[in-house]
Amino acid sequence: MNRLLALVLKIFHRISQPVESDKDYFAMPFYQELVYNNWLFDIAKIYDIVAVYGQSNPVLVKSIVEGVFENDKRYVQDFKEGVDTIISMLKKSFSASLKVSDMMMNAGVIQRTRSEQDDIIRRLMLDYVEIMSNVEFTTTFFPEAMLETVRSTSLPLFMANVYCLMAGPVKELWMKESQIR
């Protein structure tokens, strides 16, 4: 299995470079169309490569990611759209969780069982953990310009707000679940 994983990583590395041989290179417009239009890379796949190979092959993975962004600027726009999608998803999840937080303090109008409230909070926390993992991957493996893209959005502030506002309900949920065990 390790040989297969190593081979797949080498293939991704090869695809991330417009090099045909030591002397021959693909023409950049041809290479860009070949890779981008055939979805050989997309933002989700880049994060998957980082997640699978990042710890064991950080230098090679960083080279792959930098090559993708350097060789075709459309990936920069795709990344920005991905960050916007993350923000929208987190806001929607957070909004539902705030309603749950209010309900826990008997201020809610919406009727939900305690189990439904707990599930909403769990989903928000799972989303939050995934987003934090992706932010860590971005800071470790992506070009600095991509980190600047994240910094220029409301994502860092919004994530801090989620953490601060959900600390009480999450702690209460954790305490409840630890008593069950």
N, C-alpha and C positions, 0 to 999 in steps of 0.2 A: 504494500500500500504506500509506503514512504517513497518508493521509486516512482510510482504513478503520480503522487503529489508533486515530487520534484520535477518530473517531466512537464506536468501542466504549468507549473510556475515558469519553467523555461520557455514554454510556448507563449505564455502571456508576455514575458519579457521580450521575446522576439517580435511579437505583434506590436508592442509599444514603441518600436524603433523603425524608422523608414529605411532600414539597411537591408539590402539584398545579399551583399557579400562584403568582403573587406574593401572593395573598390567601387561597388555599385550601390546606388541608392535609388529608391523609388522617387519619382517626381513628387514633390510635396502635395500638389493638388490631387494627384492620383491616389497617393497613400491616404490622404484625409478622407476622400470619398469612399475608398475601400473599407477603411476601419469604421468610420462614423455611420455611413449608410447601411452597413451590414451589422450594426450593433455589436461589433467585436468588443467594444467597451461601452459602458454607460455608467452613470454615477453609482447605481446600486451594485453593479459588478465590481467596480473599483473598491467599494467598501467591503464587499465579500472577499476580494483578494487580500485586502489589508487584514481582515478578521482571521482568515485562514492561515496566511503566511507571514504576517507582520512580525510576530514574536520570534519565529525561527529564522527568518531571512530579511531583517529590516533594511539592509542596504539595497538589496535587489528589489524589494517591494517599493521602497522610496524612489528608486530609479524608474520603475514601471509607472508609478503614479505621476511623477514629474514629466516623464516622456509623453504621457497621454495629454496632460494639460499644455505642455509646451508645443506639441505638434499640431494641435487643433484647438483653437480658441472657442469653438462651439461648446466644448466641455465646461469652460468657465461659465458660460451662460446657463448650461444645464445644472451646474452646481448651485448657482444663484437661485434658480427656480426650485431646486431641491430644498434649499434653506428656507425659502418662502413657504413651501409645502409643510416643512417641519413646524414652522411657526404657526401656521393655520391649524394643523392637527393638534398641536399642544394647546393652543387657545381653546379649541372646541372641547378637548378632554378636560382642561382646567376649569372651564366654565361649568361643565357638568359636576365636577368635583367640588367646586365652591358651593353649589346648591346642596350637595350632600353635607358639606361642612356646616352650612347653616341649619340643615335638618337635624344634625347631631346636637345642635344647641337649641333645638325646639323652635327655631325661627322659620323653618321651611313651610311652604304651602303645599309643595308636591308631596304626595304620599308614596313612600317607598319603604320596603322592608329593610331591616338592618342589614340583611344579607345583600340586598341590591346596593345599598349604600357602600358596603365594604367592597363589593365587586368594582364599583366605579372608581373607588380610591386605588384599588389594586391595579386596575388598567392604567390609571394616570401614572402611578409609580413605575410600572413596566415601560410605559412610553418614555418617561423621564430617564430611566436607566439606559434605554436604547439610545436616546438622543445624547446623553452624556458620553456613552461609548463612542458614538460617531464624532462628537466634538473632540474627544481624546485622539481618535484616529486622524482627524483632520489636523490637529496640532502636531502630531508626530510624523505623519507620512506625506501630507499634502504640501504643495508649495505655499510659501508665506502669503502670497496674494489671496489664497483661498481662506486662510485664517482671517485676513483683513476683511474679506466678504462677510464672514460670520460676525466679526466685531462691529461692522457697520450696520448691523440689523438690531432689532430689539430682542433677539434671541437670548443673549447673555442676561439681560435685565429680566426678561420674562421668566427664565429658568430660576433666577435667584428669587423672584417673587413666588413662584410655585413652591420652591423649597421652604421659604419662610411661612407662607400661608397654610401649607399642608402639614407642617411639622406636628401640630396638635392631633389632627385626625389620624395621621399615619402612626404616630406613637400610640394612640389609643387602640388602633387596629392591631398593631404589633403586640401590645400588652395582652389584648384579648386572645390573640392566637397563641401566644406563648403560655398562657394559663391553660389552654385546651390541651396542649401537648403534655 
